[in-house]
């Protein structure tokens, strides 16, 4: 396959720096703790895709079609979105194409359990799919104070 996934991560947030690189916050938490149910969260799916094919699949001007979905522990759909974006010209001509995708997924969590975040990108007959789980529970008061210090 000409498109290769370099990363698919869940984070609490991200911010681009002046160069366009993302700084991720709270990456790949094993447990997502909330103060109570229901509670609004907005996890971020951060995906990096490289294209080393000649000619490249990710050619400037072509559209990338994205879908993003979140489902709850009972497999109910909590969020669904579709979007298209054009492929931008390379910033460095000698390097392969790379696309960085940051998808914010706003959902209301209403029960403890595993929530599934999934995304699809399609371009020129090629489709990539990603899935990540987040386990959500209500935080225990004082739990942070009970943790041993980091050494």
N, C-alpha and C positions, 0 to 999 in steps of 0.2 A: 504494500500500500504506500502511496506517495505521501500521505499525511500521517504524521506521527505525533501522538500525545506525549508531551514532555512532562506535564503536571496536570493534576486535577485535585484541587485542594478545597477544603471548607475553611472559612475564616469568619471571625466576627465582623471584620471590616477591612478596608483597604484605602490607601491614598496614593495617588501618583506623585512622584517627585518631579523636579524640573526637567529631568531627562526622559520622563514618561515611564519610568520603572515603578512598579507597585511595591509599597510597603504594606505587608499583611499584618493584621492584628489578631491574636489568639488563633493561631493556625492549628487545624486538626484536633479540636478538643475531643476527648473521649466521651465526656459528659457535658451537656449544655444545661447549666442550672439556671432556673428562673425563680423569682421570689414567690410566685403563686400562679395558679391556673384560674382563668385564662390569662395569657400573657403574649404580647406582640414581640416577635423577634424578626430579624432580617439577616439570616446567614448569607454569606457570599460564596458563590462557586467561582473559583479562580482556575482557569484552564489555559494551558499553553500548547499550541500546535505548531509544529515545524513542517515545512514542505521542501523536500530535497529533490523533487522530480524535475526533469527537463523535458519539455517545457513545464513550468510550475502549474499546479492546479490552482494555487492562489494567485491569479493574475490580476493586476490592477483593473478596476472597473467591474469585475464580476461580483455578483451578490452572494454573500454567505447568509443562509437562512438558519435561524436559531429557534428552538423551542425549549422551554424550561418548565418544569413541573415539580410540585411538592405534594407529597401524600402523607397522611397521618398514619398512626398505628393501626387504625381500622381500614387502611387503604383508601380513605376518602381523599379526594382532590382538594387541596387547600389553596393552591396557586397554579395558574397556567398562563403562559405568555408566549407569543410568537413575535419575532422581529427579524428584519433583514438589514444587513449592513454591507456597504461596498468594501472590497479589498483595497487597501491604500497602497501607494507605491512604497517600495523598499526604502528604508532609511540608509542602508549600506548595501550598495550594489553587489559586492563580492560575497555576501553572506546569503544563505538560503532564506526563503520567506519564513517569517514567524508571526503568528497571531496570538495576542494575549487577550483573553476574554474574561471579563468580570461581570458576573450575573448576580444582582441582588435579588433575594427571594423573600419578600415580606410575607410572613404567615402569623396566624394566631395559634399558639399551642394551647391545648385545652386538657391534655392528659399526659401522664407519664408514658414513655415508650419510644420506639424507634420511628423517626420520620425520615422519609426517603426524598432526596433531592436528585433530580435527573435532568439532563440536558442533551440536546442533539444539535449538531451542526451539519448542514448539507450544502454542498457546492459541486457543480459540474458532475453530478452522478455519484459523488463520493459522500458517504455519511459516517459520521463519528458519533458515538454515544458514550455518555458518562453517567455514573451513579455514585452517590455518596450518602452515607447514613449519618444522622445525628441522633444521639439518645438524649432525651429531655426528661428532667425530673425537677421537683421543687427542692430548692436548696435547704439545707439544715442550718438553722440559726447557730452561729458560732463555729461552724465547721472549719472556716479558714483559720480561726484562732487555735484550733486543735491540731492543725497540721504541724509536723516537725519542721524546724528551720532548714532552709537549704544550706548545704555545706559545699 
